[in-house]
């Protein structure tokens, strides 16, 4: 009877340990995934800011005027 009791206790301990390990692994995956996502978001924000600056430069009147003058000189 004592062997059956030890076997039941071991099965419960193994089950609990597996559950804890699974939760820890999922937590770490989420944590690492969130960090990667934050890095990507930061880089995307930087790229958006750069595109905005380039759009301002391209749509600037002086830039367009300069471009038109260059085209007239070439043509």
PyMOL commands that set and color helices and strands:
alter all, ss='L'
color gray80, all
select helices_A, chain A and resi 2-59+61-74
alter helices_A, ss='H'
color red, helices_A
deselect
rebuild
show_as cartoon
